[in-house]
Amino acid sequence: MKRARLVLTLSLAVGSLVLAGGGFIAGRLSQGSPTGTARAVAAAHNAVSAPRKVLYWHDPMVPGPRFDKPGKSPFMDMQLEPVYADEGSNTDGDTGVRIRPAIQQNLGIRTATVRRQQAAASIEAVGTVQFDERLSQAVQTRVAGYVEHLAVRAPMERVRQGQALATLFAPDWLGPQNELLALEKAGGAPDIVAAARERLRAMSIPDALIRQSEAAGTAQARVTLTAPISGVVAELGVRDGVAVSPGTTLYRLAGLDKVWAVADVPESQAAQLRPGQTVTAVLQADASQTFAGALAEILPQINAGTRTLQARFEVDNRRGKLVPGMLLRLQLAGPVASRLVVPAEAVIRTGARAVSIVRTSGGGFEPREVQLGVDLGDQIEVVRGLAEGDEVITSGQFLIDSEARLKSVTDSMAASGGAR
């Protein structure tokens, strides 16, 4: 009984001290700043009576679906995160979305700085090797006759300049040659002999054959046609024993000292090409083999389906390594200029637009539509939409872009509901 009275007495004493101390502090506050006291009491009251309003719960890794109560995410092994009403309001005019640092770390968000640098607008394309048609030559007959023998009998066969191609028999050459020989034996007048020789030349009888006839004393009606250039037989028009007439094409030879590489170039890049620009051609099948060349011309025709133009490059082929049908990777360097560049992975291409996610001054993120320039490989030029020094997202930007779109739709719905 005595112990119970003692505990009760101590409790009353402690309570009196607490009440006295509280009264003393309240009196000092009321004496010093009544307004401050009211604000402190109001803040405490609001903190207790007005908790933060939760709009919904969501999985930060799958930001689309929303849930009306907390729990475990059906997508990931983690708890749903609340989204509060006051998170969407920004005092600094930031119109983007905010992501807590912990969530940014979980998403693996990385950033890069937009910078300006001197860069050349290089163009790469794949070209197909074709014959240079300007080096092609035709081997034709200028007299009626017969093909006695073909020395080169198959298309795409390689030939050397001066190599024998075919032997023709031309019976129409016998009469004029016999007349010339008879005049020379009879000691005809020099002007008559010269006129007879000119007649032979007019009938396309080679001078070498006329000299051979005069040396042998008998008319010669067989002539051997030789290759005027080195290359390959692109077209074979006759066979042994066939009759030919003046103007018949026996062979069409294609030169291989130079070849064409024809490539499809996007319409947007074709404006940067100028005839005469040097190009480095790398063999697709063997990257160790490179060839020098230059842009010959851009063909004045556009493919309406792919929006590309054909560019014709002239490539040196004196080693004879390139043949029609081979593929070449063409690397053409454009002029060097100061360009505003970002990493290529920082740009989201949707087909209709290009978007980059920028970190705002308030710490949030907002999508910006950008206009792109030339492709520089790992980097890309930005013509409009970004400024030097802007911080852009290079990893995780797709989730932020989807969240920004979702927030925009939500804000629009809320505004429409408030207007009603």
FIPA-772489 format. One record per residue: residue in one letter; x, y, z of N, C-alpha, C in turn. Coordinates in steps of 0.02 Angstrom, whole numbers, plus 32768, in hexadecimal, padded with zeros to 4 digits. Example, Ala and Ser with C-alpha at 12.3 -4.5 7.8 and 13.67 -1.06 7.14 Angstrom:
% residues 2
a82947EE4818682677F1F818682947F5B8186 s82827F90816282AC7FCB816582858002818A 
END
This chain:
% residues 420
m802A7FC48000800080008000802C803E8000 k805E803D8026808B8076802880AE80807FE5 r80C280467FC480E3804B7F8380B5806A7F50 a807480597F4F804480757F1E803C80C07F29 r803A80D67F6B8034811D7F77807381427F5E l80AD81247F6680EB81437F5180EC814D7F05 v80D8811B7EDE80D7811F7E9480A681547E7E l806C81577E9D803A81897E8A805481CF7E98 t807681D87ED08091821A7EE080C582317EAE l80F282027E9A812582127E68810782237E24 s80D382007E1080B2820D7DD0809382527DCF l807382657E07805482A77E0A808982DD7E07 a80C282D17E2580F783047E258114830E7DE0 v812182D77DBD813C82DC7D79810B82FE7D4C g80CA82EE7D528098830F7D28809583597D35 s809C836E7D73809B83B57D8380D683D97D63 l811183B87D64814B83D77D45814283DE7CFA v812683AB7CDB811C83AE7C9280EB83E57C80 l80B483EB7CA68083841E7C9980A184637CA4 a80C984687CD780E884AA7CE5811884BD7CAE g8141848C7C988171849B7C61814C84AD7C22 g811784887C1080F184977BD480D284DC7BD9 g80B884EF7C16809A85317C1D80CE85677C16 f810B855A7C308140858B7C2B815385977BE1 i815B85607BBB816F85667B73813785877B4D a80F985757B5A80C185947B3680BE85DD7B46 g80CB85EF7B8680C986367B9880FF865D7B75 r813D863F7B71817386627B4F8163866B7B04 l814686387AE58135863D7A9F80FF86707A93 s80CE86717AC1809686A07AB880AE86E77AC4 q80E086EF7AF080F987317AFC812687497AC3 g814D871A7AA4817D87307A72815E87397A2D s813587087A14811A870B79D080DA86E579CC p80A1870879D5806086E779D1805686C8798C t806C86EB7959806186D2791580888691790A g80C6868E792180EF8652791A80D08618793E t80B286257978809085EF799D805685D47975 a8031860179577FF685EC7930800C85C378F4 r804385D978D3805A85B378998073856E78AD a8096856B78E580B0852A78FB807884FB790B v80448516792E800A84EB79407FE584D67901 a7FDE850678D07FBA84F578937FE084C1786A a802384C77867804A84967841804684517860 a8049845178A48042841178C57FFE83F278BA h7FCB841E78BB7F87840578B07F7F83E97869 n7F9B840E78387F9583F777F27FBC83B777E7 a7FF683B17809801E837578017FF983387819 v7FD08342784D7FAC830A78697F6A82FE7845 s7F48833578377F04832E781C7F01832977D0 a7F38833E77AB7F37833C77617F7283147747 p7F6F82D277477FA582A9772C7FA982B076E0 r7FE3829D76C47FEC82A2767B7FB982767658 k7F9D829076237F69826C75FE7F8B823F75C9 v7F7A820075CC7F9481CF759C7F6581CB7560 l7F7F81D975257F5681D374E97F4C818B74D5 y7F83816574D47F7E811E74C27FC180FE74D3 w7FC480BC74CD8001809674D6801580797492 h805780727487806E8056744880B280357452 d80C5800E741F81067FEE741E8135801A73F6 p816A803774138196806473EE81B6804373B1 m81BE800073B381DC7FDE737A81AA7FD47342 v816A7FD4735181347FCF731F81048008732E p81128045731780EE8080732E80A780877312 g8094805F72E48052806772C68018805672F4 p80138018730B7FD9800473357FD780297377 r7F9B8039738F7F91805A73CF7F65802F73FC f7F708035743D7F4C800D746E7F2F803C74A3 d7EF4802A74BD7ED2805574ED7EE380447535 k7F0F801475417F23800475857F6A7FE87585 p7F8D7FED75BD7FD27FD375C07FD47F8875BD g800F7F6D75B180187F2575AE80567F147587 k805B7ED5757680967EBE755080887EC37506 s80BA7ED674E080B27EDE749880A77E9B7477 p80787E967449806E7E58742480A27E4D73ED f80CC7E8073E180FD7E7A73AC81447E6C73C6 m81567E8D73FE81997E86741881957E717462 d81CD7E58747C81D07E4374C281DF7E8074ED m81AE7EAD74F381B67EEA751981727F05752C q81717F33755E81337F52757481207F8B7545 l80E07F96753E80C87FCE751780DA80107538 e80EA8042751180FE8083752A80C380B37525 p80B880DD75598082810E75548096814B752B v806681687509806F81A774E5804281DA7506 y8061820F7523803B8240754A80248279751D a7FF0829975347FD382D1750E8004830B7509 d802C8317753D80588351753C809983457515 e80A3830674FC80DE82F974D480D88317748F g809C831F74768093833A743380988385742F s809683A97468809883F2746780E08409746D n80F4843474418138844E74418135849A744B t815E84B27477815D84FA7486818A85217458 d81B484FB743181E4851F740781D0851D73BF g8193850C73B0817D850B736B819184CC7345 d81AB8499736781C0845B7346818384357330 t8180842572EE8146840272D3815383B872CA g818C839E72DF819C835872D58183832D730E v81A382F37314819282C4734981CC82C1737A r81BC82AE73B781F082A773EB81F7825E73FE i82358249740882438205741C827382087456 r826281E5748B828C81E674C782D081C874B8 p830581E074DA834881C874CC834F817C74D2 a832D815F750283318116750A831580F274CD i82DE810D74B282C080EE747782EE80F8743B q830E81347435833C813F73FE8376810D7400 q838D80FE743D83C480CE744383AC8088742F n837080777442835680357430834B802E73E5 l8338806573C5832D8064737C836E80677355 g83A58077737783E5807C735483E880B67324 i83CC80EF733883CA812A730D841081487308 r8426815372C98466817472BD845981B27292 t848681E27299847D8221727584BC8232724E a84B4825E721E84ED827971F884DF82C371EA t851482E871E0850E833071D585108340718A v84E2836A717584E28381712F851F83AF7126 r854683A170F3858383C970E9858C83D9709F r85B6840A709385C5841F704F860C840A703D q861483EF7001865683D86FED865D83DD6FA1 q869C83DB6F8C86AC83DC6F4486A783946F2A a867B83896EFB867083456EE2866183476E97 a867583126E758668830C6E2D862B82E06E23 a860282F36DF585C582CE6DE685D782956DB6 s85F0825E6DD2860382256DA885C582006D91 i85C981E56D56859281BF6D3985AC81796D29 e858681476D3D859781026D2E855F80E36D06 a857180BC6CD48540809C6CAA855E805B6C90 v853380306C7885487FF16C5A853B7FF66C0F g856F7FEC6BE785697FF16B9F85757FAE6B7D t85567FA66B43855F7F6A6B1B858D7F796AE0 v85BE7F4E6AD685EE7F596AA085CE7F4C6A5D q85D87F7A6A2E85C17F7369E985F97F8669B9 f85F27F71697A86217F866947861D7FD1693D d86567FF0693186578036691C8648803868D1 e860B804C68C085F58049687B861E8076684E r864080A7686A866980D4684186A880B16827 l86BA8079684486F48053682E86E2801A67FF s86A3801167F1868D7FDA67C5869B7FEB677C q86AD7FB8675686B97FC0670E869B7F8466E9 a86837F9166AE86657F5C668486957F49664D v86977F08663D86BE7EEE6606868D7ED965D0 q868D7EFD6597865D7EF2656186817EE2651F t865A7EC764F186747EBC64AD865F7EF66481 r86897F06645086797F3B642086717F1F63D9 v866A7EDD63D486647EBC6394863A7E7E639C a861A7E6A636585F47E2B636686257DF16360 g86167DBC638786427D826385862A7D4C63B3 y865B7D2263C9864B7CE963F4867E7CE5642D v86667CCD646786937CC364A086B27C7E6498 e86F37C7D648A87167C3D6482872B7C1F64C5 h873F7C4B64F487587C30653487507C64656B l87377C4D65A487337C7865E087697C636610 a87957C91662187CA7C83665287B17C8B6699 v87827CB866A487627CC366E687197CAF66DD r87047C7B670386C57C5B66F386917C61672B a86A07C84676286717C85679B866B7CCB67B8 p862E7CDE67CC86267D1F67EE864B7D1F6830 m865C7D5C684786807D69688686C77D4D6886 e86E07D3A684B87257D23684687537D606844 r87897D5D686887B87D95686A87E27D96682B v87F07DD16812881A7DDA67D6884C7E1167E3 r88827E0F67BC88B67E4267C088B47E6D6781 q88CB7EAA678788CD7ED6674D88FB7EB86717 g88E27EB366D989087E9566A288FE7E4C6699 q88D97E2B66C688CF7DE366C1889F7DD36687 a88AC7D9D666288827D89662A883E7D706643 l880A7D8A662587C67D77663987A57D496607 a87A87D5A65C687867D32659387A87D3C654F t879E7D0B652287B77D0F64DD877C7D1064AE l877A7D43648287447D4B6451875D7D3D640B f87327D2063E187407D18639A87117D476374 a872E7D76634D87077DA8632987137DA162DE p86EA7D7B62BA86F57D70627286EF7DB06249 d86CB7DE1626186C37E20623B87057E466236 w87367E36625E87767E59625B87A57E3E6224 l87947E05620887C27DE661D887C77E0E6197 g878E7E23617A878D7E47613A87B47E88613C p87A87EB5616A87CE7EF4616C88197EE96176 q882C7EB7619E88737EAC61A988957E916169 n88727E666145888E7E4C610788987E8460D4 e88697EB560D288707EEE60A488AE7F1660B5 l88B87F2260F688F37F48610B89347F2360F8 l89357EE2610489717EBB60F3897E7EBB60A8 a89487EB8608089517EB96037896C7EFC601F l89547F32603B896C7F75602889B67F7C6039 e89C97F6460738A0F7F6960888A3D7F3F605A k8A257F0260478A4D7ED8601B8A527EF65FD5 a8A1C7F175FBE8A1B7F345F7A8A3F7F765F77 g8A567F905FB08A787FD05FB18A4A800A5FA2 g8A0E80065FC089DE803B5FB589F6807E5FD0 a89D380B25FBB89E580F55FD189DF80FA601D p8A0C8120603D8A0A8124608789C7813E60A2 d89A8816E608089698187609B893281536096 i893581286062890280F3605C890E80BE6093 v894C80AD60A0895B807D60D68946809A611A a895380DA6126893F80FA616688F480FA616D a88D08106613788878106613A886C80C0614B a888C808C612F88778047613E888480366188 r88BC805061A288CB804361E9889980676217 e888580A36203885480C7622B881080A46229 r8801808461F187C2805E61ED87C280256220 l87FC8005622788017FCE625887F67FE9629F r8813802262AE880A803F62F187C0805162FD a879F806A62C88758807C62CF872D803F62DD m8744800362C8871F7FC562D587327FA76319 s87577FD06343876C7FBC6387879D7F836387 i87C27F7A635087F77F48635088337F646376 p884A7F4463AA88827F5F63D288C17F6963A8 d88E67F9D63B989257FAA639689557F70639C a89557F5063D789827F1763E189717EDE63B1 l89317ED463A3891D7EA0637489307EB2632D i892B7EF2631A89407F0962D7898B7EFE62CD r89B37F0F62FF89FB7F0662FA8A0C7EBB62F5 q89E47E92631C89F07E4A631989E07E2F62D3 s89AB7E4962B3899A7E34626F89D07E47623E e89E97E8462448A1D7E9C62168A5E7E75621F a8A6D7E62625D8AAA7E3B626A8AA47DF4624F a8A687DD762568A5F7D9262408A4F7D8D61F6 g8A367DC461D88A237DC4619289E07DA46185 t89BA7D9261B889777D7561B389487D9961E2 a89097D9B61D088D77DBD61F988CB7D97623A q88C17DBC627088B37D9F62B2886C7DB162C7 a88457D7D62DB87FF7D8862ED87F07D766336 r88237D63635A881A7D5163A1883A7D8763CD v88137D9B6401882B7DCE642F881F7DB76476 t884E7DC664A288487DB464E988367DF36511 l87FF7DEF653687E97E27656088097E1F65A5 t88247E5665C088467E55660188207E816633 a88307E766674880F7E9C66AA882C7EE266AD p88027F1666AA881C7F5A66AD882F7F6F66F4 i88147F4E672788237F5E676D88297F1E6795 s88447F2467D188457EEC680088067EEE682B g87EA7EB4683787AD7EB1685F878E7E6C685B v874C7E6B685987277E2C685486F47E31681C v86E07DF7680386AD7DF467CF86697DFB67F0 a864D7E3767EC860B7E42680A85D37E2567E0 e85DE7E21679E85AA7E08677185CB7DE56736 l85B47DA9672585CC7D8366EC85927D7A66BB g859B7D94667E85627D96664F85647D646617 v85997D3D660E859E7D0F65D585BA7CCC65EB r85B77C9C65BD85D67C5B65C685FB7C486586 d86217C13658986477BFC654F86197BEE6514 g862D7C0564D9860A7BF5649C85D17C216489 v85BD7C5164B385837C7A64A385977CB06471 a85667CC5644885727CFB641985687D3E643C v85917D6E642B858C7DB0644A85867DE46413 s856B7E1C642585637E5463F785847E926415 p858F7EC563EF85AE7F01640B85857F1D6445 g85A67F2B647B85867F4564B885727F1164EA t857E7ED064DD856E7E9B650D859F7E9F6548 t85837E9E658585AC7EA065C285BF7E5965D4 l86007E4B65D186187E0A65E486247E056630 y86427E38664C86527E3A669486427E7F66AF r86317E8166EE86307EBF6714865E7EB66750 l86937EDB675286C57ED4678786BC7F0A67BC a86C27EF767FA86BC7F25683386FF7F2C6855 g87167F69685C87557F75687F874E7F6D68CA l87857F5968EA87847F4D693387B67F796958 d87D77FA7693588067FD2695987E27FFD698C k87A58010697D877A803369AC8734801469A9 v8712801469E286CE7FFA69E586A2802D6A08 w866280246A018631804D6A24861980286A63 a860E804E6A9785EB80356AD385AD80606ADA v857480426ACF853480666AD0851380596B13 a8504808F6B3884E780896B7B84A880B36B81 d8479809B6BA9843D80C16BB9844B80EE6BF4 v8442812F6BEC844F81616C20840E81816C34 p83FF81866C7683C181A86C8B83BD81EF6C71 e838082036C63837582466C478390827C6C74 s838C82726CB683A482A46CE583F082AC6CE3 q841482776CD0845D827A6CCD8477828D6C88 a844E82846C55846582916C11847882DA6C08 a845983086C2F8469834F6C2784B0835F6C3D q84D083326C648514833E6C7B854883246C49 l853383016C15856282E46BE7857383156BAF r85B283136B9B85CA833D6B6585F683126B37 p85EC83156AF5861882EF6AC8866183016AD4 g868A82CD6AD586D182D66AE186E782C66B28 q86B882BD6B5686CA82AD6B9B86EB82676B9C t872182636BC2874482236BC7871E81F26BF3 v872681B36BE58703817F6C0A873381456C15 t872C81246C4E875280E76C5C872280AD6C58 a8732807C6C2E870880426C23872980056C44 v87027FE36C6E871A7FA86C9186F37F6C6C78 l87157F376C6486F47EFC6C4B86CC7EDB6C83 q868C7ECF6C7686607EB46CA986787E6F6CC0 a86917E476C9286A57E026CA286E97DFF6CC3 d87127E336CBB87567E346CD787677E7B6CEA a87617E8C6D2A876B7ED16D4087B47EE86D39 s87E27EBA6D2D88287ECE6D2688367EEC6CE1 q88097EE46CB288137EFE6C6E87ED7F406C66 t88127F766C5C87F47FB86C5388077FD46C0F f87DC80006BF687E6801D6BB487D580676BB7 a87F9808E6B9087EE80D76B8E87BE80E66B55 g8796811B6B5E8767812E6B2B874F81756B35 a871F81886B0B870281CB6B0F86BA81C76AF7 l869381F86B0F864D81FC6AFA864A82166AB3 a862F81EE6A86862B82026A3F85EE822E6A33 e85B382166A498577823D6A3D853E82206A67 i850B824A6A7284CD82346A928499822F6A5B l847C81F56A54844C81EA6A1E840D82126A2B p83F3823669F983B882616A03837782396A03 q8372820B6A32833681E36A39833081CC6A80 i82F481D26A9E82E981C06AE482B881876AE8 n82C6815A6B17829981226B248262813A6B52 a8225813C6B3981EE81586B6181DD812C6B9D g81EC80EC6B9A81DC80BF6BD1820C80C66C0B t824D80CB6BFC828080CE6C31829C81146C3C r828981446C1182A181896C1582ED818A6C13 t830A81676BE4835281656BDC836481776B95 l83A281906B8D83BE819D6B4B83FA81706B41 q840881616B02844281386AF3847F81646AE5 a84B581556B0884F481786AFE852581486ADD r854881616AAB857681376A8585BD814C6A97 f85E2811C6AB5862781296ACA865781056A99 e868D81276A8886C0810A6A5C86F980F06A88 v870580AE6A848735808E6AB1876F80726A88 d87AC807D6AA087E880646A7E87EB80186A84 n87F67FF66A4C87F77FAC6A4B88317F936A20 r886A7FB66A2388A27FA169FA88BD7F5D6A0F r88B17F4A6A4D88C77F076A6388977ED06A4B g885D7EE36A31882E7EB26A16880B7E886A4B k88077EA16A8987E87E796ABF879C7E7E6ABF l87817EB46AA187397EBF6AA487187EA76A63 v86E07E856A6C86B87E6D6A3386707E806A40 p86477E866A0C86017E9A6A1585DC7E6B6A45 g85B37E8A6A6F858B7E656AA085A77E666AE6 m85E77E776AEE86057E7B6B3185E77EB66B57 l85E97EB16B9985D07EE76BC4860B7F0C6BE3 l86057F4F6BE486377F7A6C0286177FA66C36 r86397FAE6C6F86247FDF6CA1864880206C93 l862180536C83863C80936C6E863C80C46CA8 q867480E26CB6867B81126CED869181556CCF l866481866CD5867081C76CB7866D81FC6CED a86A282226CF686A582566D2A869082996D0D g866282BA6D31864A82FB6D1C867383336D3D p865D83716D35868183AA6D52867B83AA6D9E v86B183C26DBF86B183C86E08868F84096E1C a866284056E4E863D84406E65863084386EB0 s862084706ED0860D84706F1785C584586F1E r85BB84236F44857984056F4A856883F96F93 l852683FF6FA3850D83EF6FE584FA83A56FE5 v851B837D700E85148335700A84FE8318704D v84DA82DF704884C782B8708284D4826F7071 p84DB824370A384E081FC709484A281E3706F a84AC81B7703F8474819E70178441817A7043 e8456815C707A8428813870A683FC816770CF a840B81A870CE83E281D870F383A681EF70CC v839D81D7708F836581EC7064833481B3705C i82F581C1706982BF8190705E829E81A1701C r82A281726FED8284817D6FAB824381566FA8 t820D817A6F9B81CB815A6F9781B281566F50 g81D8816D6F2081C2816E6EDB81A681B26EC9 a817681CA6EF18159820B6EE4818282446F03 r81A882346F3881CD82686F5A820A824A6F7C a823782756F93827282616FB9827082866FFC v827B826270338273827F707682B1826F70A0 s82C682A070C882FA829670FB82DD82A9713F i82F18284717282DB829271B7831082BD71D8 v82FC82F971EF832A832A720B831E83327256 r83558336727B834F834472C38345838F72CB t830F83A272ED82FF83E972F5832384077331 s831F844973378342846B736D8324845973B1 g82E4844573B382C5843273F282D283EB7407 g82FB83C673E0830A838173F282DC834F73D2 g82AB836573AB827E8337738A829683267344 f826C8305731E827C82F172DA8242830572AD e8252831B7271821E832C72418234831771FB p820682FD71D3821782EC718E8216832A7162 r8246832D7135824A836471048250834770BE e822783617093822B834C704D82668370702C v8290834A700A82CC83666FED82CC835A6FA1 q82F083856F7F82FB837D6F37834383676F2D l834C832F6F0B838E83116F0483AF83276EC4 g83F383276EC6841A83376E8B843B82F96E70 v847C82FC6E6684A082C46E4784B182906E7C d84B482526E6584C682196E91851282136E92 l852F82156ECF857882126ED7858E81D16EF6 g8568819C6EED857A815B6F0A855E81536F50 d858A81556F83857481506FC88551818F6FE0 q855A81C56FBC853A82056FCE8510821D6F93 i84E5824D6FA384B882686F7084B182B26F7B e84AC82D86F4684A683206F4A845E83346F5A v845683656F86841583816F97841283C86F7C v83E283D46F5083DB84166F3283B084436F5C r837C84286F7B834D84506FA1833084276FDA g83228447701283028426704B832D84217088 l836F84237081839D841F70BA83CF845870B6 a83EE846670F08421849A70F48460847C7111 e8498849B710384D78483711E84D68486716A g84EA844E718A84EA844A71D284AE842571EE d8479841A71C6843F83F471DE845483AD71F0 e8433839272228441834E7239840A83217220 v841B82F071F783EA82C371D983F2827D71F4 i83BC825771F483BC8213720E83D281E471D6 t840181B771E68419818771B58403814071C5 s83E78134720183D080F27214839280F97240 g835E80D3722F832080D7725482F1810C723B q8300812C720282D7816371EA8293814C71D1 f828D810D71BD824D80F571A5821980F471DD l822E80DF7219820080DE725281EC81257266 i821D81537264820E8198727681DF81B77242 d81EA81A8720381C081C371CE817881AA71D5 s8171816971E5812D814E71EE810C816C722C e81338178726181178196729D810281DE728F a812B82037267811A8248725680DA824B722D r80D3821D71FF8095821B71D68059820B7202 l806381DB7230802C81C8725D801982037289 k804B822872A2803D826272CC8018829872A4 s802D82A17265800C82D3723B7FC382C27230 v7FB5828272247F6F826C721A7F478275725A t7F67826572937F44826C72D37F3482B572E3 d7F6682E072D67F5A832872E27F24834372B5 s7F22832C72777EEE834372487EAA832C7260 m7EA582EE72787E6582D472917E4E82FA72CF a7E80830A72F97E6F832F73367E5683757325 a7E79839472F47E6483D872E07E1E83D672C1 s7E0F83A3729A7DCD839F727C7D98839372B1 g7DA9836B72E37D79836073187D6C839F7340 g7DA383C7734C7D99840573717D728438734B a7D78843773087D54846872DF7D09845C72E1 r7CF6841C72E67CAF840E72EA7C918428732C 
END
